[in-house]
Amino acid sequence: MHNETHETHETTAAASGTRIDIDHDLCVGAGQCALVAPSVFTQDDDGFSEVIPGREDGAGDPMVREAVRACPVSAITVTEAAV
């Protein structure tokens, strides 16, 4: 099971100001994010969601927001820095 102490995987991309957060305490490994936006999300060896290294800013993929909506437990958030 993937329930350690509260663990939020937080990645930040300074250039774009976009940040994708995956709350691993909530993630159940449904894989919807990886199905919807495979250029940004993958699953680790235990089946839980991860952001692909180098894609922390969403890589311009228009499906990132849809992947957030597709998560059945709302484990993924995307925030934009205020300009």
TIDO-110732 format. One record per residue (C-alpha): residue in three letters; x, y, z. Coordinates in pm, 1 decimal, m for minus. Last residue first. Layout:
BEGIN
{rest=ALA&px=X&py=Y&pz=Z}
...
END
This chain:
BEGIN
{rest=VAL&px=202.6&py=3720.0&pz=m1308.8}
{rest=ALA&px=38.5&py=3484.9&pz=m1062.2}
{rest=ALA&px=188.8&py=3138.5&pz=m1081.0}
{rest=GLU&px=m31.8&py=2875.7&pz=m1239.5}
{rest=THR&px=m147.2&py=2576.7&pz=m1040.4}
{rest=VAL&px=m212.9&py=2221.0&pz=m1145.2}
{rest=THR&px=m357.4&py=1976.1&pz=m896.0}
{rest=ILE&px=m355.9&py=1599.0&pz=m898.5}
{rest=ALA&px=m495.8&py=1363.5&pz=m632.3}
{rest=SER&px=m859.4&py=1439.6&pz=m714.9}
{rest=VAL&px=m972.5&py=1084.1&pz=m622.7}
{rest=PRO&px=m1111.0&py=971.5&pz=m959.4}
{rest=CYS&px=m842.0&py=1156.7&pz=m1157.9}
{rest=ALA&px=m1009.4&py=1244.1&pz=m1488.6}
{rest=ARG&px=m1036.9&py=1615.9&pz=m1405.5}
{rest=VAL&px=m659.6&py=1643.1&pz=m1354.2}
{rest=ALA&px=m601.3&py=1447.5&pz=m1675.7}
{rest=GLU&px=m830.8&py=1692.8&pz=m1854.5}
{rest=ARG&px=m616.4&py=1978.4&pz=m1724.6}
{rest=VAL&px=m305.2&py=1806.4&pz=m1857.8}
{rest=MET&px=m463.2&py=1738.2&pz=m2198.6}
{rest=PRO&px=m343.1&py=2064.3&pz=m2356.0}
{rest=ASP&px=16.8&py=1940.7&pz=m2330.2}
{rest=GLY&px=245.7&py=2243.6&pz=m2314.4}
{rest=ALA&px=512.3&py=2036.7&pz=m2141.6}
{rest=GLY&px=298.5&py=2017.9&pz=m1826.6}
{rest=ASP&px=550.3&py=2222.5&pz=m1630.8}
{rest=GLU&px=698.1&py=1918.1&pz=m1456.7}
{rest=ARG&px=763.2&py=1750.1&pz=m1791.9}
{rest=GLY&px=1141.0&py=1716.2&pz=m1747.2}
{rest=PRO&px=1100.9&py=1403.0&pz=m1538.5}
{rest=ILE&px=765.1&py=1237.0&pz=m1614.3}
{rest=VAL&px=514.1&py=1336.9&pz=m1347.2}
{rest=GLU&px=426.3&py=1042.4&pz=m1129.9}
{rest=SER&px=113.5&py=842.1&pz=m1063.8}
{rest=PHE&px=106.5&py=523.2&pz=m859.2}
{rest=GLY&px=136.7&py=177.5&pz=m1012.1}
{rest=ASP&px=392.3&py=36.9&pz=m766.2}
{rest=ASP&px=674.8&py=58.3&pz=m1021.9}
{rest=ASP&px=583.3&py=422.8&pz=m1086.4}
{rest=GLN&px=305.7&py=536.9&pz=m1316.8}
{rest=THR&px=338.2&py=794.4&pz=m1591.6}
{rest=PHE&px=219.4&py=1148.4&pz=m1648.6}
{rest=VAL&px=329.6&py=1424.2&pz=m1888.4}
{rest=SER&px=342.8&py=1280.1&pz=m2242.5}
{rest=PRO&px=87.1&py=1017.1&pz=m2141.5}
{rest=ALA&px=m183.9&py=1281.4&pz=m2087.7}
{rest=VAL&px=m521.5&py=1100.9&pz=m2079.9}
{rest=LEU&px=m400.5&py=746.7&pz=m2015.8}
{rest=ALA&px=m129.7&py=852.9&pz=m1770.7}
{rest=CYS&px=m380.2&py=1069.0&pz=m1583.1}
{rest=GLN&px=m635.9&py=786.9&pz=m1572.4}
{rest=GLY&px=m385.8&py=550.9&pz=m1413.9}
{rest=ALA&px=m615.6&py=431.7&pz=m1134.7}
{rest=GLY&px=m314.7&py=415.5&pz=m903.4}
{rest=VAL&px=m500.5&py=501.3&pz=m583.7}
{rest=CYS&px=m348.6&py=847.1&pz=m538.1}
{rest=LEU&px=m475.8&py=1022.2&pz=m223.6}
{rest=ASP&px=m169.2&py=983.0&pz=m0.6}
{rest=HIS&px=46.6&py=1033.8&pz=m308.8}
{rest=ASP&px=m81.4&py=1388.1&pz=m352.2}
{rest=ILE&px=37.9&py=1480.8&pz=m699.2}
{rest=ASP&px=125.1&py=1845.8&pz=m758.2}
{rest=ILE&px=183.9&py=2004.9&pz=m1098.8}
{rest=ARG&px=324.6&py=2358.0&pz=m1096.4}
{rest=THR&px=312.7&py=2607.1&pz=m1379.4}
{rest=GLY&px=523.6&py=2923.3&pz=m1360.1}
{rest=SER&px=645.3&py=2866.7&pz=m1714.6}
{rest=ALA&px=1015.7&py=2909.7&pz=m1650.0}
{rest=ALA&px=1010.7&py=2806.5&pz=m1285.5}
{rest=ALA&px=875.9&py=2458.6&pz=m1336.5}
{rest=THR&px=778.6&py=2319.8&pz=m1000.0}
{rest=THR&px=723.6&py=1968.5&pz=m885.2}
{rest=GLU&px=546.2&py=1865.9&pz=m571.0}
{rest=HIS&px=498.5&py=1508.4&pz=m470.4}
{rest=THR&px=279.0&py=1533.8&pz=m166.2}
{rest=GLU&px=350.0&py=1286.1&pz=108.3}
{rest=HIS&px=146.3&py=1269.1&pz=426.2}
{rest=THR&px=306.0&py=984.8&pz=619.7}
{rest=GLU&px=322.9&py=664.0&pz=423.3}
{rest=ASN&px=20.6&py=532.4&pz=244.2}
{rest=HIS&px=123.9&py=350.8&pz=m72.0}
{rest=MET&px=0.0&py=0.0&pz=0.0}
END
